Amino acid sequence: MTDTTAGSPTPAQSPLGKTASYIDQYDPALLFPLPRAAKRQELGLGEQVPFFGADVWTAFEVSWLNPRGKPQLALAHITVPCETPNIIESKSFKLYLNSFNNTRFADAAEVLTRLRVDLSEAAWRGAAGTSTVGVRLLGPELFDQEPVRELDGLSLDRLDIACDRYSPAPDLLRTTPGEPPVTETLVSNLLKSNCLVTGQPDWGSVQISYSGDAIDQEGLLQYLVSFRNHNEFHEQCVERIFMDIWQRCKPTRLTVYARYTRRGGLDINPLRTSHPQTLPANTRTARQ
């Protein structure tokens, strides 16, 4: 496969894991996009991928000054389509949001516009065509409308299994012979991986919905646990899980959705699906 990422930014060049000055005046240049292509090539994927989806972010620490210098604050929901050529490195995202802290904006609408323009430029940088990243700002008057709810589905964590593999082991995935085809949703809170650069733990819950031959649930849970010592970004872990299940269990339909606990005031919640569908509401779990 041709390497399309030669000369592209790498995680080692990002601010992640490095001492950084906190700039408190608006600076969109702080955003650091990272190409998706290299990790997708590891999975045997080219420009055309067999899934749809998005990375749904929640920013809990968004603040700026109004024209009179009074601090304003909001939550932000950001939706980055998986078709974008880049992910946005999370520490650079945090530094970028911090740059709003002592900057005066006319109103929340101006802040929303800046977020949408800057994040869209970073996510689509290098693409022949561009589109828009979705951004919603929620002011304090809407905070009590933000629910907490666990992922729906049958819990895999109920299973009493032995685990001894802690790097991704797709050979653990198998279907159950002789069982009729099923449509079911399975969930686990035991997903853990590590940051690709710093090695710091990333904790998540995952929901797997599929139609097809019944997937062996013990093997699936052991497979999810096998990510425990794996170093990869959230978005890349979810794509790896999707592709491993898609290739080894061959479902007719598949959706993998993970919600990770926040770091630096940001949570990232990737969804990958074999078929177009409406994204779920960005509803946080108790651990988020």
DRENDRENDREN-229995 format. One record per residue (C-alpha): residue number from 1; residue in one letter; x negated, z, y. Coordinates in steps of 0.05 Angstrom, whole numbers, padded with zeros to 5 digits. Layout:
residues N
<site num="NUM" residuo="a" px="X" pz="Z" py="Y"/>
...
//
This chain:
residues 288
<site num="1" residuo="m" px="00000" pz="00000" py="00000"/>
<site num="2" residuo="t" px="-00026" pz="-00017" py="00069"/>
<site num="3" residuo="d" px="-00045" pz="00043" py="00111"/>
<site num="4" residuo="t" px="-00003" pz="00037" py="00173"/>
<site num="5" residuo="t" px="-00027" pz="00103" py="00203"/>
<site num="6" residuo="a" px="-00100" pz="00086" py="00217"/>
<site num="7" residuo="g" px="-00117" pz="00113" py="00286"/>
<site num="8" residuo="s" px="-00052" pz="00153" py="00289"/>
<site num="9" residuo="p" px="-00050" pz="00226" py="00310"/>
<site num="10" residuo="t" px="-00062" pz="00276" py="00254"/>
<site num="11" residuo="p" px="-00038" pz="00348" py="00245"/>
<site num="12" residuo="a" px="-00110" pz="00372" py="00256"/>
<site num="13" residuo="q" px="-00108" pz="00342" py="00326"/>
<site num="14" residuo="s" px="-00044" pz="00378" py="00345"/>
<site num="15" residuo="p" px="-00042" pz="00446" py="00381"/>
<site num="16" residuo="l" px="-00020" pz="00479" py="00316"/>
<site num="17" residuo="g" px="-00068" pz="00535" py="00295"/>
<site num="18" residuo="k" px="-00107" pz="00532" py="00360"/>
<site num="19" residuo="t" px="-00109" pz="00577" py="00421"/>
<site num="20" residuo="a" px="-00066" pz="00545" py="00474"/>
<site num="21" residuo="s" px="-00052" pz="00559" py="00548"/>
<site num="22" residuo="y" px="00021" pz="00569" py="00563"/>
<site num="23" residuo="i" px="00039" pz="00520" py="00617"/>
<site num="24" residuo="d" px="00100" pz="00544" py="00656"/>
<site num="25" residuo="q" px="00110" pz="00481" py="00698"/>
<site num="26" residuo="y" px="00147" pz="00422" py="00668"/>
<site num="27" residuo="d" px="00100" pz="00377" py="00629"/>
<site num="28" residuo="p" px="00128" pz="00326" py="00578"/>
<site num="29" residuo="a" px="00056" pz="00308" py="00559"/>
<site num="30" residuo="l" px="00054" pz="00372" py="00518"/>
<site num="31" residuo="l" px="00097" pz="00340" py="00463"/>
<site num="32" residuo="f" px="00055" pz="00318" py="00403"/>
<site num="33" residuo="p" px="00088" pz="00267" py="00357"/>
<site num="34" residuo="l" px="00062" pz="00259" py="00286"/>
<site num="35" residuo="p" px="00076" pz="00196" py="00246"/>
<site num="36" residuo="r" px="00120" pz="00204" py="00185"/>
<site num="37" residuo="a" px="00087" pz="00145" py="00149"/>
<site num="38" residuo="a" px="00027" pz="00180" py="00118"/>
<site num="39" residuo="k" px="00067" pz="00232" py="00079"/>
<site num="40" residuo="r" px="00119" pz="00180" py="00059"/>
<site num="41" residuo="q" px="00063" pz="00137" py="00031"/>
<site num="42" residuo="e" px="00044" pz="00196" py="-00013"/>
<site num="43" residuo="l" px="00115" pz="00191" py="-00042"/>
<site num="44" residuo="g" px="00107" pz="00116" py="-00054"/>
<site num="45" residuo="l" px="00152" pz="00099" py="00005"/>
<site num="46" residuo="g" px="00143" pz="00042" py="00055"/>
<site num="47" residuo="e" px="00180" pz="00027" py="00119"/>
<site num="48" residuo="q" px="00247" pz="00022" py="00082"/>
<site num="49" residuo="v" px="00266" pz="00090" py="00054"/>
<site num="50" residuo="p" px="00322" pz="00104" py="00004"/>
<site num="51" residuo="f" px="00355" pz="00158" py="00046"/>
<site num="52" residuo="f" px="00391" pz="00172" py="00111"/>
<site num="53" residuo="g" px="00392" pz="00237" py="00150"/>
<site num="54" residuo="a" px="00363" pz="00276" py="00207"/>
<site num="55" residuo="d" px="00322" pz="00336" py="00226"/>
<site num="56" residuo="v" px="00367" pz="00386" py="00262"/>
<site num="57" residuo="w" px="00331" pz="00434" py="00307"/>
<site num="58" residuo="t" px="00355" pz="00496" py="00342"/>
<site num="59" residuo="a" px="00317" pz="00521" py="00403"/>
<site num="60" residuo="f" px="00333" pz="00594" py="00418"/>
<site num="61" residuo="e" px="00286" pz="00602" py="00478"/>
<site num="62" residuo="v" px="00305" pz="00551" py="00531"/>
<site num="63" residuo="s" px="00300" pz="00575" py="00603"/>
<site num="64" residuo="w" px="00289" pz="00546" py="00673"/>
<site num="65" residuo="l" px="00300" pz="00563" py="00746"/>
<site num="66" residuo="n" px="00359" pz="00540" py="00788"/>
<site num="67" residuo="p" px="00346" pz="00514" py="00859"/>
<site num="68" residuo="r" px="00346" pz="00585" py="00886"/>
<site num="69" residuo="g" px="00295" pz="00609" py="00835"/>
<site num="70" residuo="k" px="00343" pz="00647" py="00790"/>
<site num="71" residuo="p" px="00328" pz="00642" py="00716"/>
<site num="72" residuo="q" px="00378" pz="00604" py="00673"/>
<site num="73" residuo="l" px="00380" pz="00602" py="00597"/>
<site num="74" residuo="a" px="00412" pz="00564" py="00540"/>
<site num="75" residuo="l" px="00409" pz="00548" py="00467"/>
<site num="76" residuo="a" px="00393" pz="00476" py="00448"/>
<site num="77" residuo="h" px="00414" pz="00436" py="00387"/>
<site num="78" residuo="i" px="00369" pz="00376" py="00376"/>
<site num="79" residuo="t" px="00382" pz="00321" py="00325"/>
<site num="80" residuo="v" px="00323" pz="00275" py="00307"/>
<site num="81" residuo="p" px="00343" pz="00217" py="00262"/>
<site num="82" residuo="c" px="00299" pz="00209" py="00201"/>
<site num="83" residuo="e" px="00291" pz="00135" py="00221"/>
<site num="84" residuo="t" px="00245" pz="00156" py="00278"/>
<site num="85" residuo="p" px="00172" pz="00138" py="00264"/>
<site num="86" residuo="n" px="00150" pz="00208" py="00285"/>
<site num="87" residuo="i" px="00166" pz="00281" py="00276"/>
<site num="88" residuo="i" px="00151" pz="00327" py="00335"/>
<site num="89" residuo="e" px="00099" pz="00380" py="00318"/>
<site num="90" residuo="s" px="00134" pz="00447" py="00327"/>
<site num="91" residuo="k" px="00081" pz="00485" py="00368"/>
<site num="92" residuo="s" px="00077" pz="00427" py="00417"/>
<site num="93" residuo="f" px="00153" pz="00430" py="00422"/>
<site num="94" residuo="k" px="00148" pz="00505" py="00437"/>
<site num="95" residuo="l" px="00095" pz="00493" py="00490"/>
<site num="96" residuo="y" px="00137" pz="00438" py="00521"/>
<site num="97" residuo="l" px="00198" pz="00484" py="00525"/>
<site num="98" residuo="n" px="00155" pz="00538" py="00557"/>
<site num="99" residuo="s" px="00137" pz="00488" py="00611"/>
<site num="100" residuo="f" px="00209" pz="00492" py="00636"/>
<site num="101" residuo="n" px="00204" pz="00567" py="00649"/>
<site num="102" residuo="n" px="00181" pz="00567" py="00721"/>
<site num="103" residuo="t" px="00207" pz="00498" py="00739"/>
<site num="104" residuo="r" px="00267" pz="00489" py="00785"/>
<site num="105" residuo="f" px="00321" pz="00441" py="00763"/>
<site num="106" residuo="a" px="00385" pz="00422" py="00800"/>
<site num="107" residuo="d" px="00429" pz="00443" py="00742"/>
<site num="108" residuo="a" px="00436" pz="00445" py="00666"/>
<site num="109" residuo="a" px="00453" pz="00371" py="00665"/>
<site num="110" residuo="e" px="00385" pz="00354" py="00694"/>
<site num="111" residuo="v" px="00351" pz="00397" py="00640"/>
<site num="112" residuo="l" px="00392" pz="00362" py="00587"/>
<site num="113" residuo="t" px="00371" pz="00294" py="00612"/>
<site num="114" residuo="r" px="00298" pz="00313" py="00613"/>
<site num="115" residuo="l" px="00301" pz="00340" py="00542"/>
<site num="116" residuo="r" px="00337" pz="00278" py="00516"/>
<site num="117" residuo="v" px="00289" pz="00229" py="00551"/>
<site num="118" residuo="d" px="00225" pz="00265" py="00532"/>
<site num="119" residuo="l" px="00243" pz="00281" py="00460"/>
<site num="120" residuo="s" px="00268" pz="00211" py="00448"/>
<site num="121" residuo="e" px="00204" pz="00181" py="00476"/>
<site num="122" residuo="a" px="00161" pz="00225" py="00431"/>
<site num="123" residuo="a" px="00202" pz="00214" py="00367"/>
<site num="124" residuo="w" px="00206" pz="00139" py="00376"/>
<site num="125" residuo="r" px="00135" pz="00129" py="00404"/>
<site num="126" residuo="g" px="00103" pz="00067" py="00374"/>
<site num="127" residuo="a" px="00168" pz="00037" py="00349"/>
<site num="128" residuo="a" px="00189" pz="-00034" py="00366"/>
<site num="129" residuo="g" px="00258" pz="-00010" py="00384"/>
<site num="130" residuo="t" px="00281" pz="00058" py="00407"/>
<site num="131" residuo="s" px="00343" pz="00100" py="00406"/>
<site num="132" residuo="t" px="00363" pz="00169" py="00431"/>
<site num="133" residuo="v" px="00351" pz="00238" py="00402"/>
<site num="134" residuo="g" px="00414" pz="00280" py="00404"/>
<site num="135" residuo="v" px="00412" pz="00342" py="00449"/>
<site num="136" residuo="r" px="00466" pz="00394" py="00464"/>
<site num="137" residuo="l" px="00456" pz="00453" py="00511"/>
<site num="138" residuo="l" px="00498" pz="00515" py="00501"/>
<site num="139" residuo="g" px="00502" pz="00564" py="00558"/>
<site num="140" residuo="p" px="00512" pz="00639" py="00549"/>
<site num="141" residuo="e" px="00587" pz="00632" py="00556"/>
<site num="142" residuo="l" px="00586" pz="00595" py="00489"/>
<site num="143" residuo="f" px="00539" pz="00641" py="00451"/>
<site num="144" residuo="d" px="00595" pz="00680" py="00416"/>
<site num="145" residuo="q" px="00620" pz="00614" py="00386"/>
<site num="146" residuo="e" px="00556" pz="00607" py="00346"/>
<site num="147" residuo="p" px="00574" pz="00630" py="00275"/>
<site num="148" residuo="v" px="00530" pz="00656" py="00219"/>
<site num="149" residuo="r" px="00547" pz="00627" py="00150"/>
<site num="150" residuo="e" px="00510" pz="00617" py="00085"/>
<site num="151" residuo="l" px="00504" pz="00549" py="00052"/>
<site num="152" residuo="d" px="00563" pz="00532" py="00006"/>
<site num="153" residuo="g" px="00551" pz="00521" py="-00068"/>
<site num="154" residuo="l" px="00536" pz="00553" py="-00135"/>
<site num="155" residuo="s" px="00476" pz="00598" py="-00129"/>
<site num="156" residuo="l" px="00417" pz="00580" py="-00173"/>
<site num="157" residuo="d" px="00386" pz="00647" py="-00157"/>
<site num="158" residuo="r" px="00434" pz="00681" py="-00206"/>
<site num="159" residuo="l" px="00392" pz="00653" py="-00263"/>
<site num="160" residuo="d" px="00342" pz="00699" py="-00297"/>
<site num="161" residuo="i" px="00284" pz="00652" py="-00305"/>
<site num="162" residuo="a" px="00209" pz="00658" py="-00315"/>
<site num="163" residuo="c" px="00166" pz="00625" py="-00262"/>
<site num="164" residuo="d" px="00092" pz="00610" py="-00267"/>
<site num="165" residuo="r" px="00082" pz="00546" py="-00227"/>
<site num="166" residuo="y" px="00073" pz="00549" py="-00152"/>
<site num="167" residuo="s" px="00055" pz="00478" py="-00132"/>
<site num="168" residuo="p" px="00107" pz="00422" py="-00136"/>
<site num="169" residuo="a" px="00122" pz="00407" py="-00208"/>
<site num="170" residuo="p" px="00172" pz="00349" py="-00213"/>
<site num="171" residuo="d" px="00165" pz="00349" py="-00289"/>
<site num="172" residuo="l" px="00209" pz="00411" py="-00289"/>
<site num="173" residuo="l" px="00267" pz="00368" py="-00267"/>
<site num="174" residuo="r" px="00312" pz="00342" py="-00323"/>
<site num="175" residuo="t" px="00384" pz="00327" py="-00339"/>
<site num="176" residuo="t" px="00425" pz="00360" py="-00393"/>
<site num="177" residuo="p" px="00435" pz="00313" py="-00453"/>
<site num="178" residuo="g" px="00506" pz="00304" py="-00478"/>
<site num="179" residuo="e" px="00539" pz="00333" py="-00416"/>
<site num="180" residuo="p" px="00592" pz="00291" py="-00379"/>
<site num="181" residuo="p" px="00575" pz="00268" py="-00308"/>
<site num="182" residuo="v" px="00588" pz="00320" py="-00255"/>
<site num="183" residuo="t" px="00595" pz="00327" py="-00180"/>
<site num="184" residuo="e" px="00568" pz="00394" py="-00157"/>
<site num="185" residuo="t" px="00533" pz="00432" py="-00102"/>
<site num="186" residuo="l" px="00477" pz="00480" py="-00118"/>
<site num="187" residuo="v" px="00441" pz="00527" py="-00070"/>
<site num="188" residuo="s" px="00379" pz="00571" py="-00070"/>
<site num="189" residuo="n" px="00349" pz="00620" py="-00020"/>
<site num="190" residuo="l" px="00282" pz="00619" py="-00056"/>
<site num="191" residuo="l" px="00251" pz="00559" py="-00023"/>
<site num="192" residuo="k" px="00183" pz="00576" py="00007"/>
<site num="193" residuo="s" px="00126" pz="00531" py="00028"/>
<site num="194" residuo="n" px="00068" pz="00538" py="00076"/>
<site num="195" residuo="c" px="00050" pz="00505" py="00142"/>
<site num="196" residuo="l" px="00007" pz="00444" py="00129"/>
<site num="197" residuo="v" px="-00044" pz="00465" py="00182"/>
<site num="198" residuo="t" px="-00043" pz="00541" py="00187"/>
<site num="199" residuo="g" px="-00021" pz="00561" py="00117"/>
<site num="200" residuo="q" px="00030" pz="00609" py="00146"/>
<site num="201" residuo="p" px="00093" pz="00618" py="00103"/>
<site num="202" residuo="d" px="00156" pz="00578" py="00116"/>
<site num="203" residuo="w" px="00219" pz="00609" py="00088"/>
<site num="204" residuo="g" px="00282" pz="00568" py="00074"/>
<site num="205" residuo="s" px="00347" pz="00560" py="00038"/>
<site num="206" residuo="v" px="00365" pz="00494" py="00005"/>
<site num="207" residuo="q" px="00431" pz="00460" py="-00015"/>
<site num="208" residuo="i" px="00431" pz="00404" py="-00065"/>
<site num="209" residuo="s" px="00495" pz="00363" py="-00074"/>
<site num="210" residuo="y" px="00497" pz="00307" py="-00125"/>
<site num="211" residuo="s" px="00539" pz="00264" py="-00171"/>
<site num="212" residuo="g" px="00513" pz="00240" py="-00238"/>
<site num="213" residuo="d" px="00485" pz="00268" py="-00302"/>
<site num="214" residuo="a" px="00484" pz="00344" py="-00300"/>
<site num="215" residuo="i" px="00417" pz="00370" py="-00275"/>
<site num="216" residuo="d" px="00388" pz="00428" py="-00316"/>
<site num="217" residuo="q" px="00397" pz="00487" py="-00269"/>
<site num="218" residuo="e" px="00340" pz="00530" py="-00295"/>
<site num="219" residuo="g" px="00291" pz="00472" py="-00289"/>
<site num="220" residuo="l" px="00316" pz="00457" py="-00218"/>
<site num="221" residuo="l" px="00306" pz="00529" py="-00196"/>
<site num="222" residuo="q" px="00237" pz="00531" py="-00227"/>
<site num="223" residuo="y" px="00221" pz="00466" py="-00190"/>
<site num="224" residuo="l" px="00244" pz="00495" py="-00123"/>
<site num="225" residuo="v" px="00202" pz="00557" py="-00135"/>
<site num="226" residuo="s" px="00142" pz="00513" py="-00149"/>
<site num="227" residuo="f" px="00137" pz="00497" py="-00075"/>
<site num="228" residuo="r" px="00116" pz="00569" py="-00062"/>
<site num="229" residuo="n" px="00042" pz="00554" py="-00049"/>
<site num="230" residuo="h" px="00051" pz="00483" py="-00025"/>
<site num="231" residuo="n" px="00026" pz="00463" py="00045"/>
<site num="232" residuo="e" px="00072" pz="00413" py="00079"/>
<site num="233" residuo="f" px="00118" pz="00410" py="00139"/>
<site num="234" residuo="h" px="00192" pz="00424" py="00130"/>
<site num="235" residuo="e" px="00214" pz="00352" py="00138"/>
<site num="236" residuo="q" px="00163" pz="00329" py="00087"/>
<site num="237" residuo="c" px="00182" pz="00382" py="00036"/>
<site num="238" residuo="v" px="00255" pz="00360" py="00038"/>
<site num="239" residuo="e" px="00237" pz="00287" py="00030"/>
<site num="240" residuo="r" px="00193" pz="00306" py="-00030"/>
<site num="241" residuo="i" px="00250" pz="00346" py="-00062"/>
<site num="242" residuo="f" px="00298" pz="00288" py="-00050"/>
<site num="243" residuo="m" px="00252" pz="00236" py="-00080"/>
<site num="244" residuo="d" px="00233" pz="00278" py="-00141"/>
<site num="245" residuo="i" px="00306" pz="00291" py="-00158"/>
<site num="246" residuo="w" px="00325" pz="00219" py="-00143"/>
<site num="247" residuo="q" px="00271" pz="00189" py="-00187"/>
<site num="248" residuo="r" px="00272" pz="00239" py="-00245"/>
<site num="249" residuo="c" px="00346" pz="00256" py="-00251"/>
<site num="250" residuo="k" px="00374" pz="00190" py="-00225"/>
<site num="251" residuo="p" px="00439" pz="00215" py="-00193"/>
<site num="252" residuo="t" px="00487" pz="00164" py="-00165"/>
<site num="253" residuo="r" px="00493" pz="00205" py="-00101"/>
<site num="254" residuo="l" px="00446" pz="00258" py="-00073"/>
<site num="255" residuo="t" px="00441" pz="00302" py="-00011"/>
<site num="256" residuo="v" px="00386" pz="00353" py="00001"/>
<site num="257" residuo="y" px="00395" pz="00400" py="00061"/>
<site num="258" residuo="a" px="00347" pz="00457" py="00078"/>
<site num="259" residuo="r" px="00352" pz="00510" py="00132"/>
<site num="260" residuo="y" px="00287" pz="00543" py="00150"/>
<site num="261" residuo="t" px="00278" pz="00609" py="00186"/>
<site num="262" residuo="r" px="00255" pz="00603" py="00258"/>
<site num="263" residuo="r" px="00184" pz="00606" py="00283"/>
<site num="264" residuo="g" px="00166" pz="00608" py="00357"/>
<site num="265" residuo="g" px="00240" pz="00607" py="00376"/>
<site num="266" residuo="l" px="00253" pz="00543" py="00336"/>
<site num="267" residuo="d" px="00285" pz="00529" py="00269"/>
<site num="268" residuo="i" px="00283" pz="00462" py="00234"/>
<site num="269" residuo="n" px="00337" pz="00440" py="00185"/>
<site num="270" residuo="p" px="00324" pz="00372" py="00152"/>
<site num="271" residuo="l" px="00378" pz="00334" py="00114"/>
<site num="272" residuo="r" px="00366" pz="00273" py="00070"/>
<site num="273" residuo="t" px="00422" pz="00236" py="00035"/>
<site num="274" residuo="s" px="00430" pz="00174" py="-00007"/>
<site num="275" residuo="h" px="00493" pz="00153" py="00030"/>
<site num="276" residuo="p" px="00515" pz="00154" py="00103"/>
<site num="277" residuo="q" px="00554" pz="00217" py="00121"/>
<site num="278" residuo="t" px="00570" pz="00262" py="00179"/>
<site num="279" residuo="l" px="00517" pz="00315" py="00191"/>
<site num="280" residuo="p" px="00540" pz="00386" py="00177"/>
<site num="281" residuo="a" px="00552" pz="00432" py="00236"/>
<site num="282" residuo="n" px="00487" pz="00465" py="00258"/>
<site num="283" residuo="t" px="00509" pz="00534" py="00233"/>
<site num="284" residuo="r" px="00453" pz="00584" py="00222"/>
<site num="285" residuo="t" px="00446" pz="00629" py="00161"/>
<site num="286" residuo="a" px="00436" pz="00704" py="00164"/>
<site num="287" residuo="r" px="00361" pz="00697" py="00157"/>
<site num="288" residuo="q" px="00358" pz="00649" py="00216"/>
//
